[in-house]
Amino acid sequence: MKSAITSKYQTTIPKNVRLSLKISANDALEWTVESGKAIVSPVKKPFLKYRNTIETGPGNIADDIKLACLKKIKKYK
């Protein structure tokens, strides 16, 4: 299977390779070189990496909406 390299050193990953590796737009790839060959592997983002990055607990949707509106208004003043 072949794909061309553009003047900006970009290439298109063939569809059957994307499907086989289960990758899609905005996924990351890791490139390594071994014995003169390029090895490309998908970088999987482990779900638990994001543990404790989002605040949880009781909230008030009405207050959240008001706060979001005020921030938006402030942005355009």
Contacts in CASP RR format, 6 or more apart in sequence:
PFRMAT RR
TARGET T0000
AUTHOR 0000-0000-0000
METHOD contacts of the structure
MODEL  1
MKSAITSKYQTTIPKNVRLSLKISANDALEWTVESGKAIVSPVKKPFLKY
RNTIETGPGNIADDIKLACLKKIKKYK
1 14 0 8 1.000
1 16 0 8 1.000
1 17 0 8 1.000
3 11 0 8 1.000
3 12 0 8 1.000
3 13 0 8 1.000
3 14 0 8 1.000
4 11 0 8 1.000
4 12 0 8 1.000
5 11 0 8 1.000
13 23 0 8 1.000
18 24 0 8 1.000
21 42 0 8 1.000
22 42 0 8 1.000
23 29 0 8 1.000
23 42 0 8 1.000
27 42 0 8 1.000
27 43 0 8 1.000
28 42 0 8 1.000
28 43 0 8 1.000
28 45 0 8 1.000
29 40 0 8 1.000
29 41 0 8 1.000
29 42 0 8 1.000
29 43 0 8 1.000
30 40 0 8 1.000
30 41 0 8 1.000
30 42 0 8 1.000
30 43 0 8 1.000
31 38 0 8 1.000
31 39 0 8 1.000
31 40 0 8 1.000
32 38 0 8 1.000
32 39 0 8 1.000
32 41 0 8 1.000
33 39 0 8 1.000
END
